[in-house]
């Protein structure tokens, strides 16, 4: 049973890590993530610049 719903708002060029990480963490925590955007369509997610020698976990 879900603890409740949590809204995640996305738009054009939404950051992949900043969207998917909380999405899956909310599910793990027992919440139901609801993704919303300005209009109903597919949105392209992006991974913005990562500094040389860094990983997305640093």
Secondary structure, 3 states (H helix, E strand, C coil): CCCCEEEEECCCCEEHHHHHHHHHHHHHCCCEEEEECCCCCCCCEECCCCCCCCCCCC
